[in-house]
């Protein structure tokens, strides 16, 4: 089976992307259509695999984004690329989709002169699959926080971009 193409996120796939995001709201946070449109306009990098087998949305330090996790990085790093959300549909898992999305982002970030890519993953509620994936991708913990009125604890991760 040939690999699904890495593609930009177009308006025609936004409904499917929104459904995939909201099916994983515990890990990503729920979005409505307007919020998704806003985030896509702010994105440094937004890619999907295939129709919507998965997607990645990332921002640089200049985004007008109010996420507490994004703001945590903005207070500590002058220049960065923040991975806000990445998800792969259950039927597409195990085919390297997330790794391809990350490799594509790292290439774009390197070309734009960035030195670091950052993200957060849930500590509570736990997300062991994400923990393992990010460790394999070379991310290391740089901090923790409790957010959303104590309902979630996150680990902040960073990875240097090799030149």
N, C-alpha and C positions, 0 to 999 in steps of 0.2 A: 504494500500500500504506500503510495507516494506521500511525502510530508505535506501537510496543509501549509499554505502560504502564510507568511507574516504580512499583514495588511494594515493600512490606517483604519481608524474607526470612522465610518461614514454614517450620516444620518439614517440611512436605510437599515442599519443593524443596531441602532440604539435601543429599540424595544427589546430585542433579544439580549443585548448586553445588560440592560437594566434588570431583566428577569434573572439572568445568571448571577448578577451582583446580589440581588435581593434574596435569592435562594441560599446565599452564603452570608447573610447580614450579620450573623453572630461573629464571624471572623472579620468582615469588611466594614460594616455599618450600612444601614438601609439608606437608599436614595430614592427620591422621586424624580420624575422626568426633568423638571427644571433644574434641580441640583446637578443631575448628571450633565446636562447641557452646559451649565456653568463650569463644572470641573473640566470638561473636555476643552473648553475655550482657554482655560488657564494652564493646561498641561504642557509640560516640556516635551513629553513623549507619551503617546497613546497608540497602542498596537493591539491587534487581535490576531488570533490564529484561525484560519479557515473562516467559515461563516461566523461563528462565535464559539469555537471549541475552548477558547480561553481569551483572556485579555490582561493587559498591564496598563496602569495609569501612573505617571510619575510627574513631579513638579520640581522646578529648580527654585533657588532661593528668592527669586523675584515674583513668585506667584502671589496673588491676592487670595490666600486660602486661610480659613479660620480654624482648621483642625488643631486640637491641642497637641497632637503628636508632631505635626508639621511645625507648629510654633516652638516646640521644645528644641528641634534641630535649628531653627532660625535664630534662636537666642544663643546658640553655642557654636555655630559654624558660619563662616563668612560666605562660603560658596559650596554648594552641594546639589545633588539630585536625590529627591525623596520619593521612594516607591510608596505610593499611597494605597494601591490595591492591585492585587494579582490573584486571578482565580482561573482554574481549569475545570471545565465541565466533567462530571463523573465519567461519562462515556469516553472522554479523551485522556484520562489520567494514565500514567505509565508509559506515555509515548514521547516524553521529553519536551512537552509543550512549555512548561514553566522555565526550564533551562534555556530553551530557545528564546523565549521572551526576555529573559535576563541578559543573555548574550547580546541580543539586539540592543537593549537599553545601554549596556556597558559600552558597546561600540559607539552609539550616538553620544553618550556622555563624554567619552574620550575625545571624539571629534570636536565637541563643543568646548574642550579645554577643562573639563571638570576633573578633580582629583579624588572625589569620594562620592559613593552612593550610600544612602542611609534608608532605614525602614524601621518599622516596629512590628512586633508580633505579640500576640496575646500570651501572657503568662497565666492569667486567671480571668476567664476560663482558658485552660491550657490548649495548645495547638501543637501537639508533638510532631505532626507531619511537617508543619512549617519550620519548627525548630531544626529538624533533621535536614530539610532542604537548604535552609540558610547556612547552617554549619558547613554543608558540603560545597556551598557557593563561596565560602571564605569570609562570611560575615562574623563579626565578633561583637559582643555586648559592650555598649558604651554608657548605659544608664537604664533606669527603670522609673516608672511613675504609675500612680493610681489615678484614673481619670473617670469621667462621667459619674461624678458624685459617689465614688467608691465602688462602682459596679464592675469595673474592669481594671486589671493591672497589666501593664505592657512592659516589654523589654525593648530597649532601643538598640539597634544594631548598625554597624558601619562596615564598609569594605572599601579599601583603597582601590583606585583604578590604576592598573599597571600601564605604563607608557610603552 
